[in-house]
Amino acid sequence: MPLTRDTRRAYEIGDINDLSVAAGVQIFEGSAVGIVAANGLARPLAAGDRFVGFADRSVDNRIGAAAAA
């Protein structure tokens, strides 16, 4: 179930990546993030996506173009 608000998580030391976000998407802090196979852009994890981790901050690209956020 996708998050509907920011949710803080405890993180351990590891890699932090900046990912390009799909158009029309809002990712909340703490939500699971996936990469869409067709275009390589990040979105909240959905069936068929490659899991890449948890969001360390929220991103709102609901009115932006693909990779704008």
N, C-alpha and C positions, 0 to 999 in steps of 0.2 A: 504494500500500500504506500503510495507516495506521500511525502510530508506536505502539510499545508501551512507550516510555519517553521521558522528557524528552530533547530534543536541542537544544543551544544553537545559535543562528544569529547571524550578524553582521547587524545592522540598520542601515539608513541613516535619516537624519532624515525623518520623515513623520508622518502622522496616526496616532494611537493611539485606538482605540474600545473602549468597554466594551459588550459584547454580552450579551444574555440567552441562556442556554444551554438547550438542549432537555433534557427529562427522560431519565434513564437513560443519560447521556452522560459520557464522560471525554475531555477534550481535553488532550493532552500539550504541554508547552512545545516550540515549534518546528514543530508540525504545521500543515498547511494547514487553514484553517477555511472552512467554507461556511455559507450561510444556506439553510435549508429554505424552499422557495417557499410551502408550504402554511401555515406558521405564523410565519415570520420569525425563527426561533430558530437559534442557532449550534450547529454540531456539526462533528466532523472531516469534511473535504471528502468528499463522495460524488457519484456521477454525478447530474446534474440540479441540483445546488446552484449557487448564485452564489458564486464565490470572493471572499472578502473580505480575505485576507491570511494571515499566520502568527501563531500564538499566542505572545505574549511571556511567558506563564506558564502553568502547568498549572491545570486546573479539573476538579474531580471532582463531578459532579452525578448519579452513578449511582443514588443513593437519594433524590434530591430531586425536587421537582415541577418542571414546566416553568418556566423563568425564575427558579428559586430561586438559581442561582449566577451 
